[in-house]
Amino acid sequence: MAGVNELPPSSLAKPTRASKTRTPKPRWLKVKMPSGPRYNRIKSRARTLKLHTVCEEARCPNIGECWGAGTATFMVMGGICTRGCRFCAVTTRKRGMPLDPYEPENLGDTIAEMSLDYVVVTSVDRDDLEDQGSGHFASCVREIRRQSPKTMVEVLIPDFRGDRGLLNRVVDSQPDVIAHNIECTEALQSKVRDRRAGYQQSLDVLYGIKERDSTRYTKSSIMVGFGAPEADVIQTMRDLRDVGCDFLTVGQYLQPTKKHLPVTEFVTPEQFDRYKEVGLEMGFHFVASGPLVRSSYKAGEYFIREFAQKQKALSGELLAHESQFADIAGLLALETP
């Protein structure tokens, strides 16, 4: 599934398989119940149009905060995934649900009605479809653009089994940000992800986006809590930068059920701060790193406030330099006989 980092905060994982008692949840993983008028309106509208949101499906801890701030993550193409990653609680079968041809239009309608500032569109993996859902993704982006042109659009996509033609279909629809999650370090890939996924395949997807359209911003996410050494996490970050990845999120894995991989460690807020610092030094435009961070956590806030502010500052510097050059050119013109 493309949006698999949205994992339930209520699940208390065993630190090891041998442990007979649950480890108390660290204080930094406690959140308030979602509420508020904007939250309630989005929830009601999604129900009416039978839209799925990752925020609800995965019981994301930040749902109230994000929806209240005008950002939301929608899951298209149904709730059945054709892959079986060992950290994700989404239902897995060989075939998914039939596509709803009205879903792109309904999605655009909801986003426009709710006046959302920033949305993330993600999906389950659909290996059972001829185009693996790439065309549906593109239709959703185009419909959002038509009905809500001011809304910034991020898509969190599957790997499309590395098929560049399918990937290009999504890139050509021109979402503002294209995300694909590498999920974990290279050493843990076979333990954590479905065998049809892969570390290099995910890197190739991110590279392929830039190769098709260098103006598209790319984003990826790493889960920690599986016991990966800091050096391995930092190497994964470096590999992402090497393929031009612009934005990064790092968050705590939480075991959704007893059948899924156990949590081996609760990473401290201080260590998350360390990953953010290292990531920014590497050149990521922004790094959202923290225990409750998920791949689409407060996406609009991070993008608009952090990255856009940086771009504005750079533009200001450029204008200042241009003004300087204009002044110098003017003086030279006066001195010319």
N, C-alpha and C positions, 0 to 999 in steps of 0.2 A: 504494500500500500504506500502511496506517495506521502500521506500525512501522518505517518506512524509515530512521530515524536509526541503526539498529543496523548499522553498517558495519564491515568487517573491518580490524583494525589491521595485518595483515600486508601489505596492499597498499601499494606505494610508488608514489606518483603523480609524474608529470612536472610541473615547475613551469609549463611552457608547452608548447604542442603542438610547437613547433619544437625543443625540447630533445632531444638524442640520448642523454643519460645520466640515470640515475635520481638523484634527490636523496636523500641519506642520511636515514633516519628520525631525527628529533630524539630526544634521549635521553629526553625526557618522554613519548614514545609507546611505550616498551618496557614489556612486562608479563610476568609469570610464567605458566607453563602452569597450567591449572586442575587442582585435585586436592582430596582430602579425602573423608571418609566421607559427609557429607551431599550433596556434589556428586555422588558416584557413585550414591547411592540415587535421587536425583531423575532422573539420566540413565537409569538402568536402568528405573525405573517408567514414564517417558515412552516408552521404547522398547516396553515390554510393551503399553501401551494405544494405541500408534501416535499419540501426541500430538506436535505440533510445538512447539518452543520457539524464539522469536526469538533467544534467547541462543546457541543452536547453529546455527540456520539462517544467521544473519548473522555467525557467528564473533565475537560481541561480546567485546571485550578484558576485560570485567569479569565474565565468567561465573562463574569460580571464587569471586570475592569475594562476588558477589550470592547465588549458590546456597548458599554456606557460611554466609551470614548469614540465610538463611531467606526470601529473596525470589527470584522467578522470573517470567519473561515468557513466556506461552503464546500461540502463533499458531493461531487457529481458522479453519475453512472452507478448509483446504487450502493448498498452496504455490504456486498459480498465480494471478497477479494479472491483472486485465483492463485495467490501465493500464500505461504505459511511461515512468515518470519516468526522467530521464537520469542519476540518481545511484544508482539502486537495482538490485541484482543479481538480484532475484527474477524467476523465469520469467514471461514475459508472453504471454498468449493472449487470444483473443476470449471464450472460455468457460473458467470454472474447473472445479474438480473437484466431483462431486456431494457435497452435504452429508451428513455422517455424523450420523444422528439420535441416536446414542449418545454423541456427543462431549461435550455438556454434562455428562452424568452421569459419564463417564469423567474429565473434567476435575475435577469436584468431588471425585471419589473420590481422585484423585492428590493434590490439594491437602490434603485431610483426612488422608490417610495420611502425607504428608510433614510435617504440622504446620507449613505455611508461614505466616509472619506477614503477608506482604503479597504479592499477586500482581497482575500486569498481564496483561490479556487483550486481544490485538490481532488484527488480521487483514489479509489482502490485500484489495484492492478487489474487489468482486463486482458490477459493473455488469450482469452477465448474469442476476442473480436479480431476481425481481419486487420483493422488499423490500430488495434489496441487502445482505442478511445481517443486517438490524437485529433481526429476530425471534430469530435464532440467538444474537446477542450477549446479548439479554435473557434467553434461556433459560440461557445459561452463568452469568450473574450470579445468577439465582435458584437454580441448582443448587449453586453455591459457597456461597451463603448457607445452603442447607438442610443441606449436609454438613459445612461448616466455618464456623460462624457467627462465630468469633473472628477469622477472616482478613479483613484489609482488602482491598478490591477496587478496582482501577483499571482502566478500559477505555480503550484507545487506539484511537479509531474513525476510519473513513473520513469523507468529507464527505457521503455519501449524496446527492450531486449537489444539495445544498441543500434536500432535501425535509424540511420541518419535521415532518411526520407520522411519518416513519421515525426521525428524530432523537428525537422525543418517546418513541418506543417504548423506546429505550435509556435515556433519562433516567428514565422511570417505573419502570425496574427497580432504580433507586436504588443504583448503585455509589458507593463513597466519593468517587472522583475520576473525572472524565471528561476525557480528554485528546484533543486533535486538533492535529496538528502543522502549523504554517504553513510550516515548512521553511526558508525563506530570505526575503530582502528582496523588496519589491514589484518592484524593477527587474529582478530575476533570475528571477522566476516563470516566464516563458515559456521561458527557457533551461534551467531546472532541472526543472520539473514537467511532468507530462502536461497536454495542452491542456484536458482536462475538469476539472482542478483550477483553483484561482484564489485570489489573495490575499484579495479581498473575500469570496469564498465561504467561505474558512476562518474569517475573522473573524465572518461571519454565523453559522456553526455554533457558535462559542464564545459568541456573544451569545445565540443561541437556547437554549442549555443553561440559561443564567442566567434567561432569560425564562420558561422552562417551570418551573424549580425553582431559586430563588435560593439554596437551601441546599446545592446540589451544588458541590463544588470543581472548578474547571477548570484545565487545564494545557496548555501548548504548548511547542514546541521549535524552536530555530533552529540551522541548521548554518552554520558559517563556514568559510572556506577557498576560497570561490569568487571572492574579490577584492572583496567588498562593503566600501565605506568604513565606518568606525566610525559616522559620522553616520547612515547608512542602517540599520545594525543597531539603533542606539538608537531610531530612529524606528519600527522594527518592534516593538521592545519597548514603546514608548509606545502604539502601535496596539492591542497585545494588552491592555494595562492599560485602555485606553478601553472595551473590551468586557467588562471585569470578570475577566480571566484572573488566577487566583490564584497559580499556580506556573509557573516557567519553567526550562527547561534550555537551555544553549548548549554545543555541542560541535563538534569538528573533523571536517569532512568528509574521508573517505579514499576514494580511487578504488578500487572493487571489482575492475574489470578495465580493460584498455586501451580497451575499447569505450565506457566511460563517461566522464563529464566529468572532465577532469584537475583536480588540486588546483593552485590558483594561488598558495597561500601556506599555510605552517604557522603558525598563530596562536600567539603565545607565551603561556605561563602568566600572565605579567603582564597581558596584554591581556584574558585571560579573567577575571582578578580585577577588572579595571576594569568589565567587563560586569556582574559580580555586584554590585559596589558601586552602580552606576547603577540596576540593577534593583531592589535593595532600597530605594533612595531613592525610586523611583517608586511603591512600595507593594506589590510582589509579596510574598506571604507567605514564600516562599523562592526562591532562584535557585541552581541547581546549574550552575556554569559551569567548564569545564575541558577540556583536550585529549581526555581519554578519556571524558568525559561523553556518555551517550546518552540518548534520551528516557525510558527506564525505568531508568536507572542507579541502583542502590541506592535504589530508590523508597521502600521501607519506611523505610530509615534517614533519608532526607531528610525524609519526611513525619512520622514518629513523633518523631524527635529534635529537629528544628528547629521544625516548625510546632506539634506537640503541646506542646512545652515552652513555646513562646510563649503558647499558649492557657492552659496551666496557670498561667503567671505572671500573665496577665490575670485569670484566675479568682481567684487569690490576692489581687490588688489589689482586685477587686470585693468579696470577702469581708471584706477589711480595711475598705473603705468602709462596707459594710453594718453591720459591728460598731460602727464609729464612729457611724453614724446611730442605731443601737440605743441606744448609751450616751447620746447627746444626747436622744433621745426619753424615755429613762428619767429623766434629770435634769429634763426639762420636766414630766414626769408628777408628780414629787415636789414640784415648785414650784407645781403647780396646786392652788388651795384647794378 
